Amino acid sequence: MEKKLKALSHLHVTVFMSSFASFIVVPAITDVTMFALCPGTDECSVAIYVSGIQLAVIGIGTALMMPLIGNVSDQYGRKSLLTLPMALSIIPSAVLACSRTTNFFYAYYALRTLTAMICEGSINCLALAYLADNVTDSQRATAFGILSGISSGAYVCATLAARFISAGSIFQVATLVSMLALVYMRIFLEESIPDRDDSMTQPILKESEDATQKDGNVIPRKVPAFKRIPSLRDIICLLRSSPSFTQAAVVAFLYSFAEGGMLASSMYYLKARFHFNKNQFADLLLIAGIIGTASQLFIMPLLVSPIGDGRLLSIGLFFSCVNNIIYSLAWSPWVPYASTALSVVMVYASPSLRSIVSKQVGPAEQGKAQGCISGVSSLANIIAPLIFSHITGDHLHYEFDNRECSFKFK
């Protein structure tokens, strides 16, 4: 037990550092994009469309890669697969650490799009599978909530750091922390390969071995790794394996669709409507992160047993809807700040959903199941930015034209 707790502590440190490196660039990237594409302005439809296209392309890549990465991690271990996304995530931030001129931004844009197809969500997916390998069913919702709390804590620390660090230094810090996370993971984190001899749970996707006959005896033949890549039929079979898994996949799609749309457009919307800058974005993220971290680490573990992860999921989804409605009706700069209070319950949605998914499959299919749900979420992220970016860009263009006409009239 003590050995498992030590292994999980190393996982938490790894997730914290990699999340910190990912989150610290978020408040600054809007200003960097605007400066590269539309210097000297607060309204830029081009930046919204470019960001939306990038998120859509990343979504296509991750929708294809997540089930593959999860499945391969079931075969070769979580640590081995974590190395790839953690190494690739260093490259884009290193480009902007050198310079933030237009040419370097385009290089960052291309590299970020390519590497994020593998990195986006894969670290979290593999970390959840690692937890499922080492935690019992009854403790998974709590363990997943704590992991989300660790990520939220990294979110808070990164946002606080971004509040006081210059834009140039932000990307240098992100590069350094990403490198440290990779080194720490390779040195301290123990490998975790799921136990395929567990007789308590039958796998959903049956594995078949190729065989040859020699002198009347059947001799199993080792199947190459590329033959174990899940086909579309395997993924559909997994999605239809149980009503709960199918429902969880539908919920994951709709939830990610809404979250992806907000991510693609909310910061540009706030910048255009209320002239928010890097510091105000950082303040918003900081407040939401502090509330979410405290709730996931201290409140959610107390609610899992009496309420259950199903009801926690419903509560999180309901208040996420309320938050999106408030954002859409924001009439003053203080409204987005006030809506961050809903983060105390909004953060229950994702870990509760992942816990429900984890309980539907056997120990040898945790990576496959988590990867499949991540793929479904990524599919939603393909569609959401294209729709939300177009709507937001048209809306901001309409408001700008109205203000311009009003100014001329006066």
C-alpha positions as CSV (number, residue, x, y, z in Angstrom):
1,M,0.0,0.0,0.0
2,E,2.8,2.4,0.9
3,K,4.5,1.6,-2.4
4,K,1.4,2.5,-4.3
5,L,1.0,5.7,-2.4
6,K,4.6,6.6,-3.2
7,A,4.0,5.8,-6.9
8,L,0.9,8.0,-7.0
9,S,2.7,10.9,-5.3
10,H,5.2,10.8,-8.2
11,L,2.4,10.7,-10.7
12,H,0.8,13.8,-8.9
13,V,4.1,15.7,-9.1
14,T,4.5,14.8,-12.8
15,V,0.9,15.9,-13.6
16,F,1.4,19.1,-11.6
17,M,4.6,20.2,-13.4
18,S,3.3,19.3,-16.9
19,S,0.0,21.1,-16.2
20,F,1.8,24.1,-14.9
21,A,3.8,24.4,-18.1
22,S,0.7,24.0,-20.2
23,F,-1.4,26.5,-18.2
24,I,1.1,29.3,-17.7
25,V,1.0,30.3,-21.4
26,V,-2.8,30.5,-21.5
27,P,-3.2,34.1,-20.3
28,A,-0.5,35.4,-22.6
29,I,-1.2,33.5,-25.8
30,T,-4.2,35.7,-26.6
31,D,-2.1,38.9,-26.6
32,V,0.7,37.2,-28.5
33,T,-1.8,36.0,-31.2
34,M,-3.4,39.5,-31.5
35,F,0.0,41.2,-31.7
36,A,1.1,38.8,-34.5
37,L,-2.1,38.9,-36.5
38,C,-3.7,42.3,-35.7
39,P,-1.2,44.6,-34.0
40,G,-2.5,47.6,-32.2
41,T,-6.2,46.5,-32.1
42,D,-8.5,44.9,-29.5
43,E,-10.8,43.3,-32.0
44,C,-9.6,40.8,-34.5
45,S,-11.9,38.3,-36.2
46,V,-8.9,36.7,-38.0
47,A,-7.4,35.7,-34.6
48,I,-10.7,34.0,-33.6
49,Y,-10.9,32.1,-36.9
50,V,-7.3,31.1,-36.8
51,S,-7.6,29.8,-33.2
52,G,-10.8,28.0,-34.1
53,I,-9.2,26.3,-37.1
54,Q,-6.2,25.3,-34.9
55,L,-8.5,23.8,-32.3
56,A,-10.5,21.9,-34.9
57,V,-7.4,20.4,-36.5
58,I,-6.0,19.4,-33.1
59,G,-9.4,17.8,-32.4
60,I,-9.2,15.7,-35.5
61,G,-5.7,14.5,-34.5
62,T,-6.5,13.7,-30.9
63,A,-9.8,12.0,-31.9
64,L,-7.7,9.5,-33.9
65,M,-4.7,9.3,-31.5
66,M,-6.3,9.0,-28.1
67,P,-7.8,5.5,-28.5
68,L,-4.5,4.4,-30.1
69,I,-2.4,5.8,-27.2
70,G,-4.7,4.4,-24.6
71,N,-4.6,1.0,-26.2
72,V,-0.8,0.9,-26.6
73,S,-0.4,1.9,-23.0
74,D,-2.5,-1.2,-22.0
75,Q,0.1,-3.2,-23.9
76,Y,3.4,-1.5,-23.0
77,G,2.7,0.5,-19.9
78,R,1.7,4.0,-18.9
79,K,5.2,5.5,-18.2
80,S,6.5,4.5,-21.7
81,L,3.6,6.2,-23.4
82,L,3.8,9.3,-21.2
83,T,7.3,10.0,-22.5
84,L,6.1,10.9,-26.0
85,P,3.6,13.7,-25.3
86,M,5.7,15.1,-22.5
87,A,8.7,15.4,-24.8
88,L,6.7,16.9,-27.7
89,S,5.0,19.5,-25.5
90,I,8.4,21.2,-25.0
91,I,8.8,22.2,-28.6
92,P,6.1,24.9,-29.2
93,S,6.8,26.9,-26.0
94,A,10.5,26.8,-26.8
95,V,9.8,28.5,-30.1
96,L,8.0,31.5,-28.5
97,A,10.7,31.5,-25.8
98,C,13.1,32.6,-28.5
99,S,11.0,35.3,-30.0
100,R,7.3,36.4,-30.4
101,T,7.6,38.1,-33.8
102,T,5.2,37.2,-36.6
103,N,7.4,34.6,-38.2
104,F,8.1,32.8,-34.9
105,F,4.4,32.9,-34.1
106,Y,3.6,31.1,-37.4
107,A,6.3,28.5,-36.5
108,Y,4.7,28.1,-33.1
109,Y,1.3,27.8,-34.6
110,A,2.3,25.0,-37.0
111,L,4.3,23.1,-34.3
112,R,1.7,23.5,-31.7
113,T,-1.0,22.2,-34.1
114,L,1.1,19.1,-35.0
115,T,2.3,18.3,-31.5
116,A,-1.0,18.9,-29.8
117,M,-2.6,16.1,-31.9
118,I,-0.6,13.7,-29.7
119,C,-0.1,15.8,-26.5
120,E,-3.6,17.4,-26.0
121,G,-5.3,15.4,-23.4
122,S,-3.0,12.3,-23.6
123,I,-1.1,13.1,-20.4
124,N,-4.4,13.3,-18.5
125,C,-5.7,10.2,-20.2
126,L,-2.7,8.1,-19.3
127,A,-2.6,9.5,-15.7
128,L,-6.2,8.4,-15.2
129,A,-5.4,4.9,-16.6
130,Y,-2.4,4.8,-14.2
131,L,-4.7,5.7,-11.3
132,A,-7.1,3.0,-12.3
133,D,-4.3,0.4,-12.3
134,N,-3.5,1.3,-8.7
135,V,-6.8,2.2,-7.1
136,T,-9.9,0.1,-6.3
137,D,-13.3,0.8,-7.9
138,S,-14.8,2.4,-4.7
139,Q,-11.9,4.9,-4.5
140,R,-11.6,5.9,-8.1
141,A,-14.0,8.9,-8.0
142,T,-12.1,10.3,-5.1
143,A,-8.7,9.5,-6.7
144,F,-9.8,11.1,-10.0
145,G,-11.1,14.1,-8.2
146,I,-7.8,14.6,-6.4
147,L,-5.9,14.3,-9.7
148,S,-8.2,17.0,-11.1
149,G,-7.5,19.0,-8.0
150,I,-3.8,18.7,-8.6
151,S,-4.3,19.9,-12.2
152,S,-6.4,22.8,-10.9
153,G,-3.7,23.6,-8.3
154,A,-1.2,23.8,-11.2
155,Y,-3.7,26.0,-13.0
156,V,-3.7,28.4,-10.0
157,C,0.0,28.5,-9.6
158,A,0.6,28.9,-13.3
159,T,-2.0,31.7,-13.6
160,L,-0.5,33.5,-10.5
161,A,2.9,33.2,-12.0
162,A,1.7,34.5,-15.4
163,R,0.2,37.5,-13.5
164,F,3.7,38.7,-12.5
165,I,5.9,37.4,-15.3
166,S,6.5,39.2,-18.6
167,A,5.2,37.5,-21.8
168,G,8.7,36.6,-22.9
169,S,9.7,35.0,-19.6
170,I,6.4,33.1,-19.5
171,F,7.4,30.9,-22.5
172,Q,10.9,30.4,-21.1
173,V,9.5,29.2,-17.8
174,A,7.0,26.9,-19.6
175,T,9.9,25.3,-21.5
176,L,12.0,24.8,-18.4
177,V,9.2,23.3,-16.4
178,S,8.2,21.0,-19.2
179,M,11.8,19.7,-19.4
180,L,11.9,19.2,-15.6
181,A,8.6,17.3,-15.7
182,L,9.9,14.9,-18.3
183,V,13.1,14.2,-16.4
184,Y,11.3,13.8,-13.1
185,M,8.9,11.3,-14.7
186,R,11.6,9.2,-16.3
187,I,13.6,9.0,-13.1
188,F,11.0,8.6,-10.3
189,L,7.7,7.3,-11.7
190,E,7.4,3.5,-11.7
191,E,6.1,1.7,-14.7
192,S,2.5,0.5,-14.5
193,I,1.3,-2.3,-16.8
194,P,-2.2,-3.6,-16.2
195,D,-2.7,-7.1,-14.9
196,R,-4.2,-9.2,-17.7
197,D,-4.7,-12.2,-15.5
198,D,-7.5,-10.6,-13.4
199,S,-10.3,-13.2,-13.5
200,M,-12.8,-11.0,-11.8
201,T,-13.5,-8.9,-14.9
202,Q,-14.0,-10.1,-18.4
203,P,-12.5,-7.8,-21.1
204,I,-15.0,-6.1,-23.4
205,L,-12.9,-6.5,-26.5
206,K,-11.7,-10.1,-26.8
207,E,-8.1,-10.5,-28.0
208,S,-7.4,-13.2,-30.5
209,E,-4.0,-14.7,-31.1
210,D,-2.8,-15.7,-34.6
211,A,-1.8,-19.4,-34.6
212,T,0.0,-21.8,-36.8
213,Q,-0.2,-25.6,-36.9
214,K,2.9,-27.8,-36.7
215,D,2.6,-31.6,-36.5
216,G,-1.0,-31.3,-35.4
217,N,-0.2,-28.9,-32.5
218,V,-1.4,-25.3,-32.4
219,I,1.4,-22.9,-31.8
220,P,0.5,-19.3,-30.9
221,R,2.2,-16.7,-33.0
222,K,3.1,-13.3,-31.5
223,V,1.0,-10.6,-33.0
224,P,2.9,-7.5,-34.1
225,A,2.2,-4.2,-32.3
226,F,0.5,-2.6,-35.4
227,K,-2.0,-5.4,-35.5
228,R,-3.2,-4.5,-32.0
229,I,-4.1,-1.0,-33.0
230,P,-7.9,-0.7,-32.3
231,S,-10.0,-0.5,-35.5
232,L,-13.1,1.7,-35.8
233,R,-15.1,-1.5,-35.3
234,D,-13.3,-2.1,-32.0
235,I,-14.0,1.5,-30.8
236,I,-17.7,1.2,-31.7
237,C,-17.9,-2.1,-29.9
238,L,-16.4,-0.5,-26.8
239,L,-18.8,2.4,-27.0
240,R,-21.8,0.0,-27.2
241,S,-20.4,-2.4,-24.6
242,S,-22.9,-1.2,-21.9
243,P,-25.7,1.4,-21.7
244,S,-23.7,3.3,-19.1
245,F,-20.6,3.5,-21.3
246,T,-22.7,4.7,-24.2
247,Q,-24.4,7.3,-22.1
248,A,-21.1,8.5,-20.7
249,A,-19.7,8.9,-24.3
250,V,-22.7,11.0,-25.3
251,V,-22.4,13.2,-22.2
252,A,-18.6,13.5,-22.8
253,F,-19.3,14.7,-26.4
254,L,-21.9,17.3,-25.4
255,Y,-19.9,18.6,-22.4
256,S,-16.7,18.9,-24.5
257,F,-18.6,20.6,-27.2
258,A,-19.7,23.3,-24.8
259,E,-16.3,23.6,-23.1
260,G,-14.5,23.7,-26.5
261,G,-16.7,26.4,-27.8
262,M,-16.1,28.5,-24.7
263,L,-12.4,28.0,-24.9
264,A,-12.3,29.0,-28.5
265,S,-14.1,32.2,-28.1
266,S,-14.5,33.5,-24.6
267,M,-11.2,35.3,-24.2
268,Y,-11.6,37.1,-27.5
269,Y,-15.1,37.9,-26.6
270,L,-14.1,39.5,-23.3
271,K,-11.2,41.3,-24.9
272,A,-13.4,42.9,-27.5
273,R,-16.4,43.6,-25.3
274,F,-14.7,44.7,-22.0
275,H,-11.1,45.3,-23.3
276,F,-9.6,42.6,-21.0
277,N,-5.9,42.1,-21.1
278,K,-3.4,39.4,-20.0
279,N,-3.7,40.4,-16.3
280,Q,-7.5,40.3,-16.2
281,F,-7.5,36.9,-18.0
282,A,-5.0,35.7,-15.4
283,D,-7.2,37.1,-12.5
284,L,-10.3,35.2,-13.9
285,L,-8.4,32.0,-14.3
286,L,-6.8,32.4,-10.9
287,I,-10.1,32.9,-9.0
288,A,-11.7,29.9,-10.8
289,G,-8.7,27.8,-10.3
290,I,-8.5,28.4,-6.5
291,I,-12.2,27.7,-6.0
292,G,-12.0,24.5,-8.2
293,T,-8.9,23.2,-6.5
294,A,-10.2,23.6,-3.0
295,S,-13.5,22.0,-4.0
296,Q,-11.9,19.0,-5.7
297,L,-9.3,18.3,-3.0
298,F,-11.4,18.9,0.1
299,I,-15.2,18.9,-0.7
300,M,-15.6,16.3,-3.5
301,P,-14.0,13.4,-1.5
302,L,-16.6,14.0,1.2
303,L,-19.5,13.9,-1.2
304,V,-18.6,10.9,-3.3
305,S,-19.8,8.2,-0.8
306,P,-23.1,9.8,0.3
307,I,-24.1,11.2,-3.1
308,G,-22.4,9.0,-5.7
309,D,-20.5,10.0,-8.9
310,G,-23.6,9.9,-11.0
311,R,-25.3,12.7,-9.0
312,L,-22.1,14.7,-8.8
313,L,-21.9,14.5,-12.6
314,S,-25.4,15.9,-12.8
315,I,-24.6,18.7,-10.4
316,G,-21.5,19.7,-12.3
317,L,-23.2,19.7,-15.7
318,F,-26.1,21.8,-14.5
319,F,-23.9,24.5,-13.1
320,S,-21.7,24.5,-16.2
321,C,-24.8,25.3,-18.2
322,V,-25.7,28.1,-15.8
323,N,-22.1,29.5,-16.1
324,N,-22.3,29.5,-19.9
325,I,-25.7,31.3,-19.8
326,I,-24.3,34.0,-17.5
327,Y,-21.3,34.5,-19.8
328,S,-23.5,35.0,-22.8
329,L,-25.6,37.6,-20.9
330,A,-22.6,39.5,-19.3
331,W,-23.5,43.2,-19.2
332,S,-20.6,44.4,-17.1
333,P,-16.9,43.4,-16.5
334,W,-17.7,42.2,-13.0
335,V,-20.1,39.5,-14.3
336,P,-17.4,37.0,-15.5
337,Y,-15.7,37.4,-12.1
338,A,-18.9,36.7,-10.2
339,S,-19.6,33.6,-12.3
340,T,-16.3,32.0,-11.2
341,A,-18.1,31.2,-7.9
342,L,-19.9,28.4,-9.8
343,S,-16.5,26.6,-10.2
344,V,-17.0,25.1,-6.8
345,V,-19.5,22.6,-8.3
346,M,-18.7,22.8,-12.0
347,V,-15.4,20.9,-11.5
348,Y,-17.2,17.8,-10.3
349,A,-18.3,16.9,-13.9
350,S,-15.1,15.7,-15.5
351,P,-13.7,13.4,-12.7
352,S,-17.2,11.9,-12.0
353,L,-17.6,11.1,-15.7
354,R,-14.2,9.5,-15.9
355,S,-14.9,7.5,-12.8
356,I,-18.1,6.1,-14.3
357,V,-16.3,5.2,-17.5
358,S,-13.5,3.5,-15.5
359,K,-15.9,1.2,-13.7
360,Q,-17.4,-0.1,-16.9
361,V,-14.2,-1.9,-18.2
362,G,-11.7,-4.4,-16.9
363,P,-8.2,-3.6,-15.6
364,A,-6.5,-4.4,-19.0
365,E,-8.8,-1.9,-20.9
366,Q,-8.5,1.2,-18.7
367,G,-6.2,3.0,-21.3
368,K,-8.5,1.9,-24.2
369,A,-11.6,3.2,-22.4
370,Q,-10.1,6.5,-21.2
371,G,-8.6,7.0,-24.7
372,C,-11.9,6.3,-26.3
373,I,-13.7,8.9,-24.1
374,S,-10.9,11.4,-24.8
375,G,-11.3,10.7,-28.5
376,V,-15.0,11.4,-28.3
377,S,-14.3,14.6,-26.5
378,S,-11.8,15.6,-29.2
379,L,-14.4,14.9,-31.8
380,A,-16.6,17.5,-30.1
381,N,-13.6,19.9,-30.1
382,I,-13.4,19.5,-33.9
383,I,-16.9,20.8,-34.3
384,A,-17.2,23.4,-31.5
385,P,-14.5,25.9,-32.5
386,L,-15.7,26.0,-36.1
387,I,-19.2,26.9,-34.9
388,F,-18.4,29.1,-31.9
389,S,-15.6,31.0,-33.7
390,H,-17.9,31.8,-36.6
391,I,-20.7,33.0,-34.4
392,T,-18.4,35.0,-32.1
393,G,-16.5,36.6,-35.0
394,D,-19.8,37.6,-36.7
395,H,-21.2,39.0,-33.5
396,L,-18.1,41.1,-32.7
397,H,-18.0,42.3,-36.3
398,Y,-21.6,43.3,-36.0
399,E,-21.1,45.2,-32.7
400,F,-18.0,46.9,-34.1
401,D,-19.9,48.1,-37.1
402,N,-22.8,49.4,-34.9
403,R,-20.4,51.3,-32.7
404,E,-18.6,52.8,-35.7
405,C,-22.0,53.9,-37.2
406,S,-23.1,55.3,-33.9
407,F,-19.8,57.3,-33.6
408,K,-20.2,58.7,-37.1
409,F,-23.8,59.7,-36.4
410,K,-22.8,61.6,-33.3
